[in-house]
Amino acid sequence: MFQEKEEVLFSSVGRERSMAKTFMANVFSWMFIALAITGTVSYYFAKEPSLISLLFNPETGGMSILGWIVMLAPLGFVFLMSLGFNKLSYPVITALYIVYSILMGMSLSFIFLAYTASSIYSAFGVSALTFGVMAIMGYTTKTDLTKFGSILTMALIGLVVAMLINFFLQSSAMGYIISIAGVLIFTGLVAYDVQKLKRIGAGAEYGTETTNKLVILGALTLYLDFVNLFLFLLRLFGGRK
């Protein structure tokens, strides 16, 4: 009797581990797809004057109406996908996710105008390395990061408030402190989010539409962690043109 219960327990644990691995593999695949789309769109928009001129006027230094839309629309897409999770179908959420990654690429094309190519590639490399290390840590650690995640979430709210204040103050010193805080916060969030997604994946039912939608939202979460980590590192160490 005891042996039968033990076999059932081991079988259940093995199934959860298998589900978590499959779920996380799909999450990372969709994250990398979005990053590839964003990077490609960003690069070609920055290199093609006719495209970048649709968003930004180099002579006046201002953004066009389309530029403002491209800058602000991604935030709306994040809220739409998150709040509409139950109502939107998997194909719709997937389409929104792909369009979102395209808009982010158009938006991030501005960094090629502000920073040298070498500093962009260096920041990306450091971001990828940091992300990889923290993702492995979050996936393999036995420590519960829930409380750590709550602290990081509160710190993130404070960071957003500080960024809004500095938008009007335009303080370089405050901007430097914000960038350091941003790197630390998003570095920690990578580990926390990976562990959270691993637990979600362990309890998910393979092949259902709900699980497929959770994969997309999980990929969006890690995508945002990576992009924000990259941008804060670029602000800290990037060489401006």
Stockholm file with secondary structure:
# STOCKHOLM 1.0

chainA/1-241         MFQEKEEVLFSSVGRERSMAKTFMANVFSWMFIALAITGTVSYYFAKEPSLISLLFNPETGGMSILGWIVMLAPLGFVFLMSLGFNKLSYPVITALYIVYSILMGMSLSFIFLAYTASSIYSAFGVSALTFGVMAIMGYTTKTDLTKFGSILTMALIGLVVAMLINFFLQSSAMGYIISIAGVLIFTGLVAYDVQKLKRIGAGAEYGTETTNKLVILGALTLYLDFVNLFLFLLRLFGGRK
#=GR chainA/1-241 SS CHHHHHHHHHHHHHHHHHHHHHHHHHHHHHHHHHHHHHHHHHHHHHHCHHHHTTTEETTTTEECHHHHHHHHHHHHHHHHHHHTTTTSCHHHHHHHHHHHHHHHHHHHTTHHHHBCHHHHHHHHHHHHHHHHHHHHHHHHCCSCCHHHHHHHHHHHHHHHHHHHHHHHHCCHHHHHHHHHHHHHHHHHHHHHHHHHHHHHHHTSCTTCHHHHHHHHHHHHHHHHHHHHHHHHHHHHHCCBC
#=GC SS_cons         CHHHHHHHHHHHHHHHHHHHHHHHHHHHHHHHHHHHHHHHHHHHHHHCHHHHTTTEETTTTEECHHHHHHHHHHHHHHHHHHHTTTTSCHHHHHHHHHHHHHHHHHHHTTHHHHBCHHHHHHHHHHHHHHHHHHHHHHHHCCSCCHHHHHHHHHHHHHHHHHHHHHHHHCCHHHHHHHHHHHHHHHHHHHHHHHHHHHHHHHTSCTTCHHHHHHHHHHHHHHHHHHHHHHHHHHHHHCCBC
//
